[in-house]
Amino acid sequence: MAIGAPLTSKSQLYGRDSVDLLARTLYGETRNDSVSRVAVAYVIMNRKNNKTYYEFKSLNTIEAVVLEPQAFSCFNNNDPNLDDVLRPDRNSAAWKNCVNVASNLSSFKNPIGSKCFYNTITRFNQRSYTQNGKLYYDFPTGRTVVVSSKIAIGAHMFFDYVM
């Protein structure tokens, strides 16, 4: 199947080409924020290559990373972006740019280093707080971590936490 070919269900994402999956993820996560698109792509690659954070130790393919349950909201069953991810507008400039980034990621400078986590800046600010000179972040799962580094790019905050 061609990159971006219309799909009728989430289960059809399994076994797709890594460029297709990466482009679909970028389309679902950054369609309206092209400034952070490359950074989100590098989060995916960082997770694929990371063996430090326990949540990524067994995720060594793009498919495993992007389709990990709850890892990218655009693939959640109740997310409004899921329909767009399954059937992207292949004529849109956003889709074409997502495919370009996915196809040529190594030609783009990595703006986030080894960071493996992100959220919109708004959600990051809602879910984080400072206490005793440390910045804490509450994951939606209920786990709280100490943020070790962060950088804002476009509408997203990229970060890592202390192990």
Buried (B, 14 or more C-beta within 10 A) or exposed (E): EEBBEEBEEBEEBEEBBBBBBBBBBBBBBBBEBBEBBBBBBBBBBBBBEBEEBEBBEEBBEBBBBBBBEEBBBBBBEEBEBBEBBBBBEBEEEBBBBBBBBBBEBEEBEBBBEEBBBBBBBEBBEEBBEEEEEEBBBEBEEEEEBEBEBBBBBBBBBBBBBEE
